[in-house]
Amino acid sequence: NGTSPNITTGSLATITDAPAPDSTIQLRFSLIQTFEPELADTTTQKFKDLANRVTTALDNIYRSRFGRRFLRSLIRAFRQGSVVVDSELIFANATSVPEVSAVQTSLAEAASNSSNFSLPVNVSTIVATVPTSVNITAAPTGVTNATAAPTAAPVATEAPASTDPPTSSEGTLRLLLSLNRTFTSDLSNRSSAAFKTLAAEVIQEINRVARIIYASSFRRTLINNFTSGSVKVDTTLVFQDKSSVPQASTATAQFISLLSNSSLGIVPGSISAQSTSTSGSPPMATMGSLAVFSLTLLAVAQMLVTL
């Protein structure tokens, strides 16, 4: 009564009091390793060994990041694909719970940058969410034990991503990539259904990854155009201010790490970030520069006449 199912924390698989829903974050990610049927059974040694390995790694990451605010991690289940980890992070109280973006970023950075991190995490699969509330199911007449049944999580629906152009105070970065798809002529037309559908798909995925990397400093993704070969994607990433914009080389490495295994089907080696101040288009000639050029030509002509 009042307890959760078998869950693993630390080095023991135990029955543990269920934490308050408002002091937890649900964390899901995939490990790049082969799923074995024993991992679906919490009583097997394979489950316990992998659970201990995962909780040890998660505890080290989040204690280092959040200190005493973080208490422990729990493994709820392992599922197929490669190995999907359903875990839960327990914090001291509701006010100790961080933003989900900070949780995602912490794991992504550890998996991408630390030579001491042993879990083969697919960083593009990291998703942290705030759990829904738990309903207590009343026991039928004559039954003495009531069970705590989590409500089914509602289907998440994202509001349409903003397509507002960057303001004068915001910073921007150009991101180029190619999709392993066949280009069709209607992708050149911004008003076509094909353009809008692909734009929404690309924006959703880039926004997801950029928020893992840059957290609240990232604002939105804008689609500049689609061109042929296979499908070349030209985007602009918008940041809260110019000081928040990362170096192009750093951003390229970060997006290669997190987007390469994306569901978008990105062509290997096609991801490239460019500074918007030097992103390819030649600078427009100004009236001043044209005047100087004209005067230079006139001076040269006069010199030739004199000779």
Backbone hydrogen bonds, N-H to C=O, Kabsch-Sander energy under -0.5 kcal/mol:
donor,donor_aa,acceptor,acceptor_aa,energy
4,S,16,T,-1.5
7,I,14,T,-1.7
8,T,75,I,-1.3
9,T,12,L,-1.7
12,L,9,T,-1.7
14,T,7,I,-1.6
14,T,12,L,-0.8
16,T,5,P,-0.5
16,T,14,T,-0.7
18,A,2,G,-0.7
23,S,20,A,-2.1
24,T,21,P,-1.2
25,I,89,L,-1.8
26,Q,129,T,-2.7
27,L,87,S,-2.3
28,R,127,V,-2.7
29,F,85,V,-1.4
30,S,122,N,-0.6
31,L,83,V,-2.7
32,I,120,P,-3.5
33,Q,31,L,-2.0
39,L,36,E,-2.2
40,A,37,P,-1.7
41,D,38,E,-1.4
42,T,40,A,-0.6
44,T,41,D,-1.6
48,K,44,T,-2.0
49,D,45,Q,-2.9
50,L,46,K,-2.2
51,A,47,F,-2.8
52,N,48,K,-2.5
53,R,49,D,-1.9
54,V,50,L,-2.6
55,T,51,A,-2.9
56,T,52,N,-2.0
57,A,53,R,-1.7
58,L,54,V,-2.8
59,D,55,T,-2.9
60,N,56,T,-1.9
61,I,57,A,-2.0
62,Y,58,L,-2.7
63,R,59,D,-2.2
64,S,60,N,-1.5
65,R,61,I,-1.7
66,F,62,Y,-2.9
67,G,63,R,-1.7
69,R,66,F,-1.6
70,F,67,G,-1.3
71,L,90,I,-2.9
72,R,90,I,-1.2
74,L,88,E,-2.7
75,I,8,T,-1.8
76,R,74,L,-0.6
76,R,86,D,-2.8
77,A,86,D,-1.6
79,R,84,V,-2.5
81,G,82,S,-2.9
83,V,31,L,-1.4
84,V,79,R,-3.2
85,V,29,F,-3.6
86,D,77,A,-2.7
86,D,84,V,-0.6
87,S,27,L,-2.7
87,S,85,V,-0.7
88,E,74,L,-2.4
89,L,25,I,-3.1
90,I,72,R,-3.1
91,F,23,S,-2.9
92,A,69,R,-2.7
96,S,93,N,-1.2
97,V,93,N,-0.6
97,V,94,A,-0.9
102,A,99,E,-0.7
103,V,99,E,-1.4
104,Q,100,V,-2.4
105,T,101,S,-2.6
106,S,102,A,-2.0
107,L,103,V,-1.7
108,A,104,Q,-2.5
109,E,105,T,-2.9
110,A,106,S,-2.0
111,A,107,L,-2.6
112,S,108,A,-1.8
113,N,109,E,-2.7
114,S,110,A,-1.5
115,S,113,N,-0.5
117,F,114,S,-0.9
118,S,116,N,-0.6
121,V,119,L,-2.0
122,N,30,S,-2.8
123,V,121,V,-1.1
125,T,122,N,-2.2
126,I,123,V,-1.1
127,V,28,R,-2.6
129,T,26,Q,-2.5
135,N,149,A,-1.0
137,T,135,N,-0.6
137,T,147,T,-1.7
138,A,136,I,-0.5
143,V,140,P,-2.3
144,T,142,G,-0.5
146,A,144,T,-0.7
147,T,137,T,-0.6
149,A,135,N,-1.5
149,A,147,T,-0.7
151,T,133,S,-0.8
170,E,167,T,-0.7
171,G,239,F,-1.3
173,L,237,L,-1.8
174,R,274,Q,-2.6
175,L,235,T,-2.1
176,L,272,S,-3.3
177,L,233,V,-1.9
179,L,231,V,-2.7
180,N,265,G,-3.3
181,R,179,L,-2.4
187,L,184,T,-2.1
188,S,185,S,-1.8
189,N,186,D,-1.1
190,R,188,S,-0.7
192,S,189,N,-1.9
196,K,192,S,-2.1
197,T,193,A,-2.6
198,L,194,A,-2.3
199,A,195,F,-2.8
200,A,196,K,-2.2
201,E,197,T,-1.8
202,V,198,L,-2.7
203,I,199,A,-2.8
204,Q,200,A,-2.2
205,E,201,E,-1.8
206,I,202,V,-2.7
207,N,203,I,-2.8
208,R,204,Q,-1.9
209,V,205,E,-2.2
210,A,206,I,-3.0
211,R,207,N,-2.1
212,I,208,R,-1.2
213,I,209,V,-2.1
214,Y,210,A,-3.4
215,A,211,R,-1.2
217,S,214,Y,-1.7
218,F,215,A,-1.4
219,R,238,V,-3.0
220,R,238,V,-1.3
222,L,236,T,-2.6
224,N,222,L,-0.6
224,N,234,D,-3.1
225,N,234,D,-1.4
227,T,232,K,-2.1
229,G,230,S,-2.6
231,V,179,L,-1.5
232,K,227,T,-3.0
233,V,177,L,-3.6
234,D,225,N,-2.3
234,D,232,K,-0.5
235,T,175,L,-2.3
235,T,233,V,-0.6
236,T,222,L,-2.5
237,L,173,L,-3.6
238,V,220,R,-3.0
239,F,171,G,-3.3
240,Q,217,S,-2.7
242,K,169,S,-0.7
244,S,241,D,-1.3
245,V,242,K,-1.0
251,A,247,Q,-2.8
252,T,248,A,-2.4
253,A,249,S,-1.9
254,Q,250,T,-2.3
255,F,251,A,-2.7
256,I,252,T,-2.3
257,S,253,A,-1.9
258,L,254,Q,-2.0
259,L,255,F,-2.8
260,S,256,I,-1.2
262,S,259,L,-2.1
265,G,262,S,-1.3
267,V,178,S,-2.9
270,S,267,V,-1.9
272,S,176,L,-2.6
274,Q,174,R,-3.0
276,T,172,T,-0.6
278,T,275,S,-1.3
290,L,286,T,-2.2
291,A,287,M,-2.1
292,V,288,G,-2.3
293,F,289,S,-2.1
294,S,290,L,-2.3
295,L,291,A,-2.5
296,T,292,V,-2.2
297,L,293,F,-2.2
298,L,294,S,-2.2
299,A,295,L,-2.4
300,V,296,T,-2.1
301,A,297,L,-2.3
302,Q,298,L,-2.3
303,M,299,A,-2.0
304,L,300,V,-2.0
305,V,301,A,-2.1
306,T,302,Q,-2.4
307,L,303,M,-1.9
